[in-house]
Amino acid sequence: TLAPLLLFLMMISSITADDLFLLSGQSNMDGYTTTGQSLTGNADYWIAMKSILTNGDSNMTDQLYDVIYEANSSRKNGTEGVASTLTNELMHLYNQGLLNDLDTPLKFGKCSFVTPKKNINNGLIKQVSGGSVPTSWDSNCGYSFGHEFMLSRTLELQMGMNESSTTFEMVKHSRGGTSIYKHWYPGIGEHWQGLQQTIRDRAGSGNNWKGLIWHQGSQETNSLKRFGEDRSLTYLGNMTGLIRQLRQEMYAASESGTWQCKEEIPVVVVQLGYWPNQRRQETAQRVRDAQAEYCSNDPKSQLVKSNDLSRNFHYDAASFLVTGNRIAHAYQAALKGEVVCPEDETSQPQQVISSYQPSTSKSTSSQPSSRPSTLTSIVTPTTTIIHPPGDNDKTTDDEPKLLLPASASETKRIATIFDGTYRNFGFMLDIRTKKEITIHGIELNLHGNSDYAVEVYTKMGSFKGSESDEEAWELWYNGTVTGAGLDSESCIGKCGAKERTDDDDDDDDDGDMRLLLLDLPANETRALYVNFQEAVLVYSSNDDDENNDTSLDFENDDVELYADGGVKQKGWDGKVVHPRLFNGALTYETKRSGEII
């Protein structure tokens, strides 16, 4: 009933959350447990598991094993071992009283979840949870929960957080499909300012940042293809610089005396788990090694391993219960680490914290502190980072201008969003050219990391009226595409914007450009139809809250992409539903005469 929840909300609204934990990273920090992007694509798996735990039958162990085995059997790799591990871990949590009353929100633990908009630099964020809410599995601090659920339950029910009137909050700011350098790195990453602001917004009113939990790394396993360099090689340096700056921000936004120096703030890194794409095993292991090396060299950091859990690229509900508990214990271990603060950062004596104790009162100290007096201070990371080529190139008026030859072409990219929550077999959309262009690449948002058979069709004019008329369409491409994972760019053809000349080699490692070439004149409307044999194509509903502020048309000086297309079920006779929002991008070339740039 709603009465207990309403009573709890009235009680909690008068309490200020003092102890804050920052959770950040990519999709497994988001947490996909009951949505279309979860292991089973729905909530049935979690509901069945929760029912078993609630009933508490004598054969609970066997029931859990069967449900977990069935859900994970589609991964076809180590299913028995995964099911055994998860079953044993869940029974251990159950016997400790951590899996009782799963529908009852915590008394002191709260959570919040915001995620930055895709392809909007330091701009809009989506309020997933709708603010700070009592922690429960359905509080929408994930989709519908992630690490924060069992992490909070362990802290409150097992580690003393129920013995104080102090509340604590898991502050989640994460985004699926993000890489550490491109999206999060201080001063450079697209989402850095938003993450920074999330920390700064909580300054004052007795709030104290008590720890950082970081879970990210899968995007670096495919960075050579996506960015032209293997960023697993620079992961250690990039993570070191990011954590240093996050600690500085959290230190500055906490009450004076909470920490002697930023280096004392505990960090828990969830290691990259099992990666289903076999072609990325070398880079995946390099990321794992970097994460392990960082934690071994930082006395206040702990590593949480997860490669014995779900084989899906998105962890299943059982795995998140296990990792949340592991994170809680790793956090306690990180608190016990000993660090010598730099003399210039130590402001006053402070008792060493060796186990998690909630804040009992707000600081009233009037003693001066060497910490920044305002939150506008920035400490530039000093870790040596190997930046992507060209990221720091600047052109000044004193530099010579480059005259491009008349035969040069410019490669460009037009993109919608990669923010979908639905998936189906196909999608139809229209584009209109403003100039003469040649399309040679399509990027799609795919739910998976396997190789998928795909057909791409095209026709003059709009797709509307020809949704089921196979004769009206021309087959443009018939082959495969390798999925890059949810909210990432899976490429057909040759993708990515860069300068190109007639001498460029088409047969490079990014694929044969001539597999996908479509010459279009100016002022032409052209329809595209992407068709899969599996329901892996991700799209958005334009009725979703996250898209209320998103235009359904995307355009530049060369082309207009009408993203309000139609999602199509399997086959030419499959039902078409529109308008729906296309998740993807086109890479194309425009010819130009010699010009000075």
Residue, then its C-alpha position, 0 to 999 in steps of 0.5 A: t500500500l502507499a500509506p507506509l511509503l507516504l509516511f516515510l517520505m514525510m519523515i525523510s523530507s525533513i532530514t538533510a543527507d549528510d554523507l554522499f557517495l559519487l557513482s559514475g561511469q558507463s552503462n553498468m553503472d547506470g544499471y539495466t535490470t528490468t528494461g529492454q536493455s537488460l539480460t532478458g529484455n524485461a522485468d520477468y527475471w527479476i520478479a521471479m527471483k524476488s518472488i523466490l527470495t520472498n517466499g523462502d521455500s526450503n528448496m530456494t537454492d534450487q529455485l534460484y539456480d534454475v531461474i538464473y541458469e535459464a536467464n543466462s543460458s542465452r550467453k552460451n559461455g560458462t552458464e553453469g559456473v555463472a549460475s552456481t556463483l550467483t546462486n551461492e552469493l545470493m544465498h549468502l546475502y539472504n542468510q545475512g538478512l540483506l535480501n529480506d523485505l526487498d519492497t521496503p525502502l531504506k530508512f536512511g539510504k537515499c539515491s539519485f540518478v542523472t545522466p547527461k544527454k548524448n552528443i550535447n557537450n556539457g549541456l542538458i541532463k536527464q533526471v532519471s530518478g526525479g531527485s533524491v529518493p529513498t533507496s529501493w529496487d524500483s526507485n529509478c536510480g537505475y533502469s531500474f537498479g544497479h550497484e547502488f541498491m545492494l550497496s545501500r542495503t549493506l551499509e544500512l542493514q549490516m554496517g551500522m547506518n541504522e544506528s544514526s539519524t544521519t542519512f546517506e545518498m548514492v549520487k549517480h551521474s553516469r552515461g552508457g557508451t562513454s569513454i574515459y577520455k572523450h566524455w569524462y576527462p577533466g577540462i576535455g570530456e563532453h560530460w565533465q562539467g556536468l559531473q563536476q557540477t553535480i559535486r559542487d551543487r551539494a556543497g554546504s548544509g553539512n554535506n560531506w562526500k564520503g567516497l567514489i565508486w567508478h565503473q567504466g572501461s568497455q568503450e576503450t576495448n574498441s577505441l582503435k576502430r572508433f578513435g584511431e588509437d588504442r586507448s586501453l594503452t592510456y587508460l591508467g593515466n587517464m583514470t589517474g588524472l580523472i580520480r585525482q580531480l574528482r577527489q579534489e572536487m569532493y574534498a572542496a565540496s565537503e565540510s572542513g575537517t571531514w578529510q585531512c587531504k583529498e588523497e584520503i577519500p576512498v575510491v572503489v573501482v569495479q573492474l571491467g567484467y567478462w567481455p563477450n566480444q572475443r576480438r576485444q579480449e586483449t584490449a579488455q584485459r589491458v583495461r583490467d590490468a590498468q584498473a588493478e594497477y591503479c588500486s594496488n598503487d593507491p592505499k585508499s583504493q580497492l578493486v572489485k572483480s566481477n568477471d565471475l558474474s553475468r556473461n552479458f555485457h549488461y549485468d543481470a539483476a543477480s550480479f548487481l546484488v552481488t557487486g553492490n555488496r562487494i563494493a560495500h566491503a571494498y569501501q570499508a577496506a579502502l577506509k582502512g588504507e593509510v596515506v600520508c597527506p602532503e604537508d601543504e594540504t593538511s589543515q588541522p589534526q583529524q582522527v583517522i577513519s578506519s571504518y565507515q561511521p556516519s556523520t553525526s553533526k555538522s562542522t562548526s569549526s572556525q579554524p582556517s583551512s588550506r582548502p579552496s575557499t570557493l568551488t571555482s578553484i581548479v587543480t589541473p591534473t599532472t598525470t602525463i596523458i597521451h592525447p588523441p592526435g589533433d585534440n589540442d591543435k590550435t590555429t592562430d592568425d600567425e600560422p600559414k593558411l592551407l590551400l586545399p586542392a580542387s580535387a579534395s573532398e570534405t568528409k562530414r557527419i550528421a547524427t541524431i542521438f544515441d539515447g534509445t530505450y526500445r529495440n526492433f528489427g528495422f527502421m525507415l527514415d527520410i533525408r533531404t539533400k541541400k548539396e550534392i553528397t556521397i554517403h559512405g557510412i551509417e552508424l547505428n545504435l545496436h543492443g549487443n556486441s556480436d556480428y549481425a546480418v543487415e540489409v540496407y535499402t534505399k528509394m527516391g522520395s519518402f518511405k511513407g506509402s511504401e513501407s511494405d512495397e518491396e518492389a519500390w526499394e533498391l538493395w544498397y548493402n547486404g552484409t554484416v555489422t559488428g555491434a559496439g554495444l548500447d548507446s555506441e556507434s556501430c558502423i556500416g561502411k566507412c564512418g567518422a568525419k575526416e579530410r579525404t583526398d582522391d589518393d586515400d586508400d579505400d581498403d584500410d582497416d576500417g572497412d571497404m568504403r566501396l561497399l557502401l557508396l550512395d551518390l545523391p544530387a542536391n535537393e533530393t528526398r531519399a528514404l533509407y530502410v535498415n533491416f536486421q534478422e534480430a531485434v537489435l536496432v535501438y531507437s527512441s519513442n518521441d513521447d519519452d520524457e528525455n526527448n521532449d526537448t529534442s527536435l525530430d529534425f537534424e540538419n546542417d548546411d548539406v543535408e537534413l535528416y528527418a529522424d521521425g521515421g518508422v520502426k518496422q517489425k520483421g519482414w516486408d509485411g511487418k508492422v510500421v509504427h511512426p513517428r519514432l526517433f532514429n538513433g544513428a548517424l550518416t557519414y558523407e562527403t561533399k566535393r568542393s573547389g579550392e578554398i582557404i582554411 
